[in-house]
Amino acid sequence: MPVAALVNGISSHAAELDDGVISGIVHPGAPLLSALLPVAEEQSIDGRRLLLGIVSGYEATVRLANAIQPSHKMRGYHATATCGGIGAALGILNMTAATEETMKNAVSAAAVSAGGSLKVLEDGSQLKPFNPGHAALTAVVSVALAKAGFKGPDDVMSGRAGFLAMMADAYEEEALFPERDQKLCIESVYVKPYAACRYCHPAIEAALQIRCEKVICVEDIEWIRVATYKLAVDHHDHTVVQEVSSAKMSIPFSVAAAMVTGRAGIEEYSEACIRDTRIVRLAQKVSVIPDEHYSAVFPKQTPARVEIRCRNGSDHVREVFLPKGEPGNPLSDDELNNKFMSLAAYAGLTSNQSATIRDAVWNLPDGAERLYELL
């Protein structure tokens, strides 16, 4: 199970197409599902218990991330790795109906071992997917430790050496607790239509809108300027990419690829595209700047403005405040199905295999054991 959780976590984040929550700057699904599925398969967990584990795991991951962000990110931590491991542990515990004492001890183990640095975004590093993989591994091992009887501190979150103080300069304890009639955190999740970091998406969408509405020869583009919120600029404004991981983090590359190809799917973040001279030259013409107004409305909105100046003096401008996939601008069921089928085909599954898995997921909570067999 630990190896399965690790490999699942790495695989789930490698394509940069996993879900996320903007307010917590976190990808909850990657570590959570990566940890839950091998445990659920081994223990033949029924569909209702699996869904309970998923929903509660999302709740814990997102609440914890919301409490410590954005200070957590500013310190250099990757919340998917830190909060994701704790949330995944709680998901397993709820799914398996663990005792309160076991829950406390497992959360303690996950919290004291939580880690994951955003240094993975620098210098063409390919280690970013290792962070959710490590979080899933941490969750499985932490639960095993607790069930073996290892006792943790009674309150691992509080105090000078507690998780909250260790992980953030400023945090909001009240974010850990729900308000009356508050929606579940899983309802705040975005789903990506494009195979890049979510911070690239509003700029990609604005570029695609311009391309759809105007006939522009990319060779005639003089410059492109992207204005967006400040957190989206840091580590995402590089114009030179050496490999695919760097391309997925780059707003200039993403905008250039969208303008040249008209798409931003998994095929556009490939070795062929990062060597495409038209995309490479256009990316060099893209600048990314922080906008005070956009920064002020983040995270309630995640805006970007793309301005394109052509050599004939014409200007083309589009703004996106709520990119496709946000809860307020969701993907349709058909779009979700198409995304899954395309990714499954990319992974080498036949259309029949993909359709069978897809239908089993939609059929939950019934037929969970069949789903485990298919996966």
Stockholm file with secondary structure:
# STOCKHOLM 1.0

chainA/1-375         MPVAALVNGISSHAAELDDGVISGIVHPGAPLLSALLPVAEEQSIDGRRLLLGIVSGYEATVRLANAIQPSHKMRGYHATATCGGIGAALGILNMTAATEETMKNAVSAAAVSAGGSLKVLEDGSQLKPFNPGHAALTAVVSVALAKAGFKGPDDVMSGRAGFLAMMADAYEEEALFPERDQKLCIESVYVKPYAACRYCHPAIEAALQIRCEKVICVEDIEWIRVATYKLAVDHHDHTVVQEVSSAKMSIPFSVAAAMVTGRAGIEEYSEACIRDTRIVRLAQKVSVIPDEHYSAVFPKQTPARVEIRCRNGSDHVREVFLPKGEPGNPLSDDELNNKFMSLAAYAGLTSNQSATIRDAVWNLPDGAERLYELL
#=GR chainA/1-375 SS CHHHHHHHHHHHHHTSCCCBBTTTTBCCHHHHHHHHHHHHHHHTCCHHHHHHHHHHHHHHHHHHHHHHTTHHHHTTBCHHHHHHHHHHHHHHHHHTTCCHHHHHHHHHHHHHTCCCBGGGGSTTCCCTTHHHHHHHHHHHHHHHHHHTTCCCCSCSSSSTTSHHHHHCSSCCGGGGSCCTTCCCGGGGCBCCSSSSCGGGHHHHHHHHHHHHHSCCCGGGEEEEEEEECHHHHTTTCCSCCSSHHHHHTCHHHHHHHHHHHSCCSGGGSSHHHHTCHHHHHHHTTEEEEECHHHHHHTTTCCCEEEEEEETTSCEEEEEESSCTTSTTSCCCHHHHHHHHHHHHHHTTCCHHHHHHHHHHHHTTTTTHHHHHHHC
#=GC SS_cons         CHHHHHHHHHHHHHTSCCCBBTTTTBCCHHHHHHHHHHHHHHHTCCHHHHHHHHHHHHHHHHHHHHHHTTHHHHTTBCHHHHHHHHHHHHHHHHHTTCCHHHHHHHHHHHHHTCCCBGGGGSTTCCCTTHHHHHHHHHHHHHHHHHHTTCCCCSCSSSSTTSHHHHHCSSCCGGGGSCCTTCCCGGGGCBCCSSSSCGGGHHHHHHHHHHHHHSCCCGGGEEEEEEEECHHHHTTTCCSCCSSHHHHHTCHHHHHHHHHHHSCCSGGGSSHHHHTCHHHHHHHTTEEEEECHHHHHHTTTCCCEEEEEEETTSCEEEEEESSCTTSTTSCCCHHHHHHHHHHHHHHTTCCHHHHHHHHHHHHTTTTTHHHHHHHC
//
